[in-house]
Amino acid sequence: MMKNSYKALFFITLISGTLITISSTSWFGAWMGLEINLLSFIPLMMSTNNLFSSEASLKYFLTQALASSILLFSVIFFFLLSNWSSFNLINYSNLLISSSLLLKSGAAPFHFWFPSVMEGLTWNNSMILMTWQKIAPLMLVSYCMNLYFFYMVIVLSVIMGSLGGLNQTSLRKLMAFSSINHLGWMIAGMLNSENLWMTYFLFYSFLSITIVFLFSNFKIFNINQMFSFFNSSSHVKFFLFIPLLSLGGLPPFLGFLPKWLIIESLINLNLQFILFLMVCFTLITLFFYLRICYSAFLLNHNENNWNFESFYFSKNFFSCLFLSFISITGLILINLIYWII
């Protein structure tokens, strides 16, 4: 009971740190919110059931502390230079601020820590790291746009997120590289408007939560576990693993909608070459999404005599089905609502 109360307290502090950063009117206030967020997430990462949690929390702390120190130095440097009116030096300071925030969010080429930290976490903590922990850094990144630098970050994030997941068998590392790929799309949405990347982030968070909820309930951590999962009901596997294709942005599923909006915005900004690279390398992510749900889509295969029918009528099973149904039919429902309005 005491342990759960401490977790609830740290979780409330985690949320408070993010809200302080978002609502802050100064860089020092934003830095303070990021530090509160960091120090409240470290205890949540520690788990007695996971041997690698200590290593993951140490890597996360060192990386985030390095990024925070660079951010604080850059902000002080920025205020000192603002009195000298040195345009080039102010640009360098802005570049340092953007780099430290991208390091905090795990975007390429500052992504070196993200997959290894994800590998040492539980699914619930991985979900927090992939979704909530990106809100504050990305919100601050949208305040200091440097176009040519961001073009490089977008292309590298999409490339690293796609190619990095090809030789992985751990699902947590696959989701980490997938998150890096989606970060490239979110930053591309920032080039047009703030609402666009927020819309993409909401859809990405919903789909990630759906998939993590599925993996967490069935204790799936590696690809080879898929081939022994739900051997008695292929159509149920097919229905549950469709959200993976939705996360990859395959039409007509819900995940295609935010990618569609960003594709239109990049065409309007005449960034067709960057868009071409993003679409091509995102197709590679669809390959390892298909590899994850490969056994689910092979409907004609040998099945074991035992099954998990007792689980089919549990609350967690129907929750998975409900989230998958929204992911599959979401784009159709949105188009119907738009047509009615």
N, C-alpha and C positions, 0 to 999 in steps of 0.2 A: 504493500500500500504506500509506504514511504517512498519507494523507488518510483512508482507511477506519479506521485505528486511532484517529485523533483523533475521528472521528464516533462510534465505539464508546465512547470515553471520555466524550464529552459525553452520549451517550444513557444510560450508566450513572449519571452524575451527575444527569441529569434524573429518573430513577427514584428515586434516593436522596433528592433534594429533596422529592419527593412523599411518600415513606415517612417522612421526618423530620417533615413537617407533620402527617401522620395520627397518628403515634405520640407526638407532643409532648404534654406535660402542662401547658404554659404558652403564653400568647399570643406571648411573645417567641420561644420555640422554633418555634412555627408560622410566625411571620414570617420567621425565619431559613431555614426549609425552603422557603418560597415564593420567597425571594430566590435561593437555590441553584438552584431549579427554573427561575427566569426567566433567570439568567445562563448556564445550560447549554443552554437552548432557542434563544437568540439565534444562536449559531454554527451550529446545525443549520438555521436558517431561511435562511442565506446560501447562494445557489446561483449558480454561474457561468452556468448555462444559462437562468436566468430574470432578465430585466432589472428586474423589479419587486420582487425579493427584498429589496434594500437598503431601499427605501421601506417595504415591509411590516414588516421587522424594526425599523426606526426607529419606526414608528407603534406597534408592539407594545411596544417598550421604554419609550417615553414614557408610554403608557397604564398599563402595569403598574407603572412607577415611581411614577406619581401615586397609583395605588391602594395601593401598599405604604406610601407616606408617610402617606396618610390613615389606613391601618390602624394604623401605628405610633403616630401622634398620638392616635388614638381609644383605643388600649390604655393609653397613658400617662395620658390624661384619665380613663379608667375607674378606674384604680388610685388616682389622686388623689381622685376623687370618692367612692370607696368608704369613705374615712375620714370624709367629711362626712355620709354617709347621706342624700344628696339624691336622692330617688327619681326626680324628673323629669329631672334632669341625667344620672343613670345611664341612663335610657331613651334620652336623646338620644345618649349615647356608644354605646350598643348599636345604635342606628339607624345611626350612622356606620360602625361595624364591619361591619354587614350590607351597607351600601351599597358599601363598598370591596371586599368579597368578591364581591358581585354584579357590580361593575365588572370584576374579574379574570376572572370566568366568562363575561361577555358577555351577561348577562340584561338585558332591557328594564326600565327606560328607560336603561340604561347600555350599550347595545349599539352605539353609534355607530361604534366602531372595528372591530368584528368582521368585517363583510362586506368592508371594504376591505383588511384584513389577509389574509383568506382568498384574495382575488383575486390577491395577489402571491406566494402560496406554491405549491409543488409539491403534487401529490395526497398524497404520503406525509406531508409536513409538515402539510397540512390535516387529515389523519386524526388526527395527534397532537394538534393544536389542538382538534379537535372532541371528542375522547375523553379522552385521558390528562390533558391540561391542565385539565380541569374537575373532576378527582377531589378535589384538595386544597381548592380554594375551596368546593366544594359541601359537603364534609365539615365545614368550619369554619362554613359558613352554618347547617348543621343544629344547631349548638351554641347559636346565638343567635336563636331564633325570636321574631319580633314579628308577631303574627297579622295585624293590620290592614294593616301595611306589606306583608306577604307576599301578602295578597289582591290588593293593587294590582299587585305585581310579576308575579303569576301571570297576571292578566288582560292586562296590557300585553305580557308576553312572548308570549302566545298570539296577540294581535292583531297586534303588530309582525312576528312571525315568519310570519304568514299573509299579511298585506297587502303586506309588503315584498318577497316573492318573486314577486308577480304580474307586475311589469314588468321582470323580469330575464331575460337570455338567457345569462348566464354560469353554468355549472353549479356553480362554486365558490361564487358568491354565493347561488345557490339552496340549496345545502347549508348555507351559513352561516345563512340565514334559517330553514331547517328546524331547525337546531340550536337557534336561539333559541326556536322554538315548542316543541321538546321540553324545553327548560329549564323552561318554564312547567309542564309536566306533572311533571317531576322535583321541583320545589319544591312542587307540590301533593301529591306523595307524602310529602314531609317533614311535612306537617300531621298525618299519621296515625302513621307509624312510620318509623324509620331504615331498616329492612329493605326497605320498599316502594320508596323512591327508589333504593336500591342495585340492586334487582331491575330496575327500569325502566332504569337506567343500563347494566346489563349487556346487556340486550336491544338497547337503542339502539346501544351500541358495536359489537355483533356485526353488526347490520344496516348500520351506517355503514361498517364495515370491508369488508363484502361489496360495497357499491356503489362505494366508493372504489377497491377492488381492480379492479373491472370497468372503471371510467373510466380508471384509471392504465394498465392493460395495453393498452387500445385507444387511448390518447392522445386522449381526448374531453374538450373543455373548454367547448364551446358547444352550444346546442340544435340549431343548424343542421347540426352534424356527424352528428346522429342519422339524418338522412334518407339519408345515403350509407353508413351502417354496416350491414354484413352484408346486402347487397342480395340475396344468393343464397339465404338461408335464413331465412325469416320465422319459422318455428317455433322456431329457436334464439334469435332476438331476443326472442320472446315469453317464452321460459323464463328468459332472463337478466335481463330488465327487470321481472319480477314482484316481486323484492325491493324495488323502489321503492314499490309499493303496500303491501307489508308494513311498510315504514318509516312510511308514512302511517297505519297502524293499521287497514287494511281487513280485516275478517274474510273467510275463515277462516285468514288467514296468521298467522305467528308474531308479528308486531308488534302484533297486536290484544290479545294476552294481557296485557302490562303496562298498557295503557290500560284494559282491562277491570277489572283489580285496583284501579286508581286511581279509576275511576268508582264502584266499589262502596264504596271508603273514603270518598269525598266524599259519597255518599248517606248513609252512616252518620253523618257529621259534620253533616248537614243544610245542606250548601252547594250546594243544587240550582241556584241562580242562577249561581254561578261555574261549575258543571259545564256548564250550558246554554251559556254563552259559550264555554267551552273546546271543547266538541264542535262547535259551529257554525263557529267559526273554524278548527278543525282540518280540517274538510271543505274549506276553501279550499286548504289545503296539498295535499290530494288532487288538486285541479285542476292545480296545476303539476307534481305528480308524473306525472299523466296526460299533460301536455304534453311532458314529457321522453321518455316511452316511446310517444309517439303513433305514430311510424313503425313501431315494433315491433308494435303492435296492428292496424295496417292490413295484414292478410294478403294482400289482393288489390290489388296495385299493380305497376307496371312495374318489372322487375328488369334490372339490367345483365348483360351477358354474362360479365364477369369476376367472380370470387368469391375467397373466402379459405378454400377448402377445406383448404389446407395447414396453416392454423392450427387447424382443428377437432380435430386429433389431438395438439396440443401440450400440455405440462404445465399451462400457464397456463389454457388453455381448460377442461380438466377440473377445475381448481381452482375456476374461476368457476361451473361447473355444479354442483359439490359444495356450495358455499356457497349457491347459489340453491336447491338442493334442500332444504337444511335450513331456509332461510327460508320456503319454500312449505309444507312438510309439518310444520314444527315444532309448530304448535298441535295438529295431529291426533295426532302422536306423544306430546305431553305429556298430552293427554286419554286416550289409550290406556294410558299408564303409570299415570295417576291411577286409571283404572277397574280395572286389574289389581291395584294395591296396595289 
